[in-house]
Amino acid sequence: MSQPGSTSGTGLRRAPVPRLPQVHQIVLPTPWDVGPVQVYLVEDEPLTLIDTGVRTPESRAALEAAFDALGHGLDEVERVVLTHYHADHLGQAQTLRDAGARLEVWCHADDAFLCENFSAERDENVEGTATLFRDFGVPEELIERQTRMRRQWIREDPLCDPTRVDRRLRAGDLVESKRLAFQVIHAPGHTPGHLLLSEETTGTLVSGDHIMGNAVPFTENCYVEGAPDPADPLARRPRFQGLPHYLASLRGLRGGSFRTILPAHGGVIEHASRAIDDALLFYEVRIQRIQRALRKLDAGRPVSAWQLWERLFPKADPVTQMRTRMLMVIGALDWLEAEGAVETTRRDDGVLVHRAL
């Protein structure tokens, strides 16, 4: 029999936090470079799965094997709690329902629409991203090439089904079972409704993609519904500005009593405060680099985010490697503008341009 904390051939790691014997880590394959995703089974009443993996036969088989090793069937799941709506987290929620599980799905209110209306088109946000990049100076020819590439991805299996959300969570809500309770922390950045689950008595944090053991997440930046701020002289469309939100939510975790982080990728994190500081440092260093590049480039003449991208990533493929890096450049400019370190104006052609202050 596997001991607490050990990993079996099923991808099951029983009780990675010994003081939480009800919580098990299950490693599920994905077809992506990020590697497998880690979901968590709370073996309590109600039987709760935190995230679900992608909708593939391989992921389904791995989940079944882990459940079987614990003496459960997939149809016994009573509740699914989603850290966010992406396919490696939402993917099998509806699959479990189709397999006979009479379960409730809980997620943060700000991600509920995309959980219930998931599609590859919405996830890729092709037209919205094209508009965003156009506004920040990416050449039209590159936008068209990237759009064609992303539409090709959409034609492939999205690895995810939408599903009904039964409870919309908010910060401070409790996810309770018979013997323990997690408190919801809203941690926007990677998505608007990304949430964390904190178990106070053991100092355990289930972090989804907000803090990972082997990477730092990209932060979303997208237009949202609503009218421009009347106080904005540029009349810019409202956007979800993921990087400033991400940094603020990370800073909010500093000083917490977290000891162990259970992430969606990268094993188990035993030094929580160091992982939080490392994620902050990753982006702080890159913001500083972007600020230095802006100062070198502008020479009194405002420059676009695309010009910054070209300066920062001269060897990167502008089609396959542009999106997340461009989102980072735009996010850094958002943060610097909010800090009063950058002035943003609009060129005659409508492109937003920036000058260091």
N, C-alpha and C positions, 0 to 999 in steps of 0.2 A: 504493500500500500504506500502511495506517495505521502511524504511528510509535508507539513505546512511549508510553503515557500518553494517547493520543488516543482519542476516542470516535467510533465509526462509526455509520451509520444503523441498524445492527442492535442498538444498545444495548450494544455491546461496547466496553470500554475495555481495550486491550491493556497489560499490564504497568504498572499505575499506580504500582508501586514499581520503578523502573528496575533496581535491583540484584536484583530477583526477576523475571526475565524469563519464568519459567514460570507466574506467577500472573496471571490476567486477571479483570477485573470485568465481570459481565454484569448489566444492568439489566432487570428483568422487571416488567410491570405488575401491579397489584393493583386490586381494585374499591373500595378503602378510602381514607379521607381521609389516611391516613399516606403515600399515594403509592406509588411503585414500591419494590420490594425489590431489593437488590443481593446477588447470589450470586457465588461465586468458583470458577473452574476452575483447578486445578493441572495444568498441561500437562506431566506427568511420568509416570513409571511407578511405581505404577498411576495411570491417568487418574482424577483425583479431583475431585468437585464438592462444594464447601462450601455447604450449603443448596440449596434446589431451586425455590423460588417456589410460588405457589398453583396448584391444579389447575383451570386454565381454558384454553380454546382459545387465548386471546391470550397467556397466559404460555408455553404450550407452543410456540407459533409463534415467540415472541421467543427462547426458549432454542435452538430448532432453528436459527434464523438466525445466532445467535452461534456455535454449534458449527460450522455450515457455513462461516462466515467464517474459522474457525481450521482447517478441513480435517478436521473430525471429525463423526461421527454420534452421536446420543444412545445408540445401542446399544453404543457403545465405552466408556461410563463403567464403571469397575471398582470405584469406591468412592464412597460418599456419606458425608460427615461433617456432622452436624447440630449447629448451635449450641444449638438447643432445639426443642421439639416443636410450636410454633405453626404454623398452616396455611401462612403465607407462607414457612416454612422447610422443613417436612416435606412440604408439599402434593404435590409431583410425584415423590417418591421411588419410590412404587409404580408410578406412571405410567412411569418409566424402566424398571422391571423388566418391566412389561407390554409395553414396546416392544422387549424382547429383550436388554436389558443384563443381563449376569451379574455383578451388583455386590454388594458388601457394604455394609451400612448401619452406621455407627458413631455413637454418641451417648453422653452421660454416663449413668451407671447410674441416676441419680435421675430422668431423663426417659424412660427406656426403656419403662416400662409404658405411658405415654401415647402414645409413638410406635407401639407395637404394638397398642394398643387405642383409638386415637384415635376420637372421635366428637364431633359438635358438642355433644351433651349434656355429655360430660365436659369439653370445652374451656370451655363457658360455666359449668359447675358451678352451675346455677341453684338447686338445692335447698340446696347447701352455702353459697352466697352468701346466700340468704334466711335461713338459720339464723344465719349470722355477723352479718348486719345486724340481725336480731331481737335477738340477744344484746347488741348495742351501741346499741339504742334506736330504730332506725328504725321509724316507725309501720307497722302491719300493712297499712293501705290502700295505702301507697306501695310496700311490698314486693310486694303482689299486682299492682299496676300494672306494676312493673318486671319481674316474673316473666312476665306475659303478653307484654310486649314482647320479652323475651329468647327466649321459646318461639317467637315468630313468626320470629325470626332462625334458630332451629334448624330450622324447617321449610323454610328456604331451603337451597340447596346449601352444604355445609360447606367446599367448596373444598379438600378434603384427603382422602386415603385413608390408613388405617393401613398399616404395613409391618413386616416382620420386622427386628429388630435383631440384627446378627451379632456386634457387639462392644460391650460396655459399658465406657466409658472412665471413668477417675478422674484426679484431679489428679496431674500429673507424668508421665502416660503420653505417649508420643511417637506422632505421626502422621507416619510416615516415607514418603518416596518415594526414587527413585534419587538425586536431587541435592539434596534438602533435607529438613528435619525440623521439624515444629511440635510444641511442647510444650503439653499441655493444662493450662489453668488453670480450676479450678472457680470459677464466679462466680455463685452463687445470688442470687436477688432477683426478677428478672423471671419466672423459673420456678425451681423447686428445682434442676433439673439444667442450668441454662444454663452453657455453657462458652465459653472463649476459646482461641484458638490463637496461640501466640507463636513467631515465627521470630527467634532470638537474633542471628544474624550481621548482619541488616539492621535490627534493632529494629522489626520489623513485628508488629502485633497485629491479628488478625481478631477483631472484637468482637461480631458478631451484633447484638442489640438492647441489649447492656449499655452501650455507649457509641455514641451516634449523632451524625451531623453536623447534624441538623435538629430534634432533639427529645431529651427525656429519658424513659426508659421508665417505665411504671407498674410497681409492684412488687406481686406476688401476696400474698394473705393468705388462707389457707384451712385448714379443719380437716383433720387427718390421723388415721390410725388410731393407736390406742394408748390407754392408760389415763392419767387425770390424774396429774400429779406429786403424790406423797403429801405433799410439803412445801408445796403450794399450798393455803392455807386456803379459797380460793374453789372448789377442785375443778374448775378450768377444763379443758375438753377441749384436748388438744395441738393446736397450730396451726403451720403453716409461716408464720413472720413475715418476710415478704419484705424490708421496708424495712431493719430492722437488718442482715440478711444483705447487702443491696445496699451499704449504706454501708461495712460491714466489708470487702467484696471490693474496692470502689473504693479504700479506704485502703490495701489490700494492694498495689495497683498503683502507688501513689505511690513515687517514687524508683527506679522501674524504668528500664531503658535503652530504652524505646519511643520511636521517632521518628515512625512513621507508623501510623495506625489505619485499617483497612479495615472500615468498619461495614456493617450491613445497610441502613441508610437514611442519606442525606445525603452522598453523594459520597465524597471521600477526606479524612481529617483529617491535616493535616501537622504540627500542634502537639499532640502526644499529651498531654504533661503538662498543658497548658492545658485540654484537653477533659476530662481526669479531674477537675481542680480545679473546672471549671465544673459538672460533673454533681454533685459533692459539694456545691458551694455552693447549687445549685438546691434540694436537699432540706434542707440545713442552715438556709437562710432560711425554708423552709416549716415546719420543726419549731419554729423560734423563734417564728414567727407563731402557730402552734397553741398553743404554751406561753403566749404573752401573752394569747391569747383565753381560755384556760382560767382564767388568773388573774383576768381581768376578769369572767368569768361566774360563777365558783363562789361568791365572797363567803362562804366557809365552808361552802357546800353543794355536795356532789359533783354533777357534771353528766355527761350521757351524751355519747358521741361524736356522736350525731345532733344534740344541742343545739349542739355545737361546729360541726358542718357548717352548720347554719342560720346561725350567727353569721358564719362565714367566707365563705359563698357565698350571700348573700341573693338574688342575681339569677339563680342557676343553676336550670335545670329539674331538680326533684328526681327525675324519672324517667329522662330521657335522659342527664343529666350527673352523676348521683350516684355511679355505681359506682367509677370510678377515684379520684375525690376522696375518697370515703368510705374506700376502701382506704388512701389516704395519711393520713387522719386517724387511723385505727386503727393504722397502722404507726408514726406519730409517737408515739402514746400508748404503744405497745410499747417504743419506743426510750427515751422519757422515764421510763417505769417501770423499765426496766433500769438507767438512770442514777441512780435514786433521786430523781428530780424530780417524780414523780407517784405518788400512792397510789390503788390501784384497789380498790373494794368492790362489793358486789352489793345492789341495791335489793330490797325485798320482792317485786317482780314479776319478779325474776330478771335484770333489765337491769344490765349492768356500768356503773358510774359512776366518775368520776375527780375527784381533788382535787389541786391543785398543792401541792407541799411547798416 
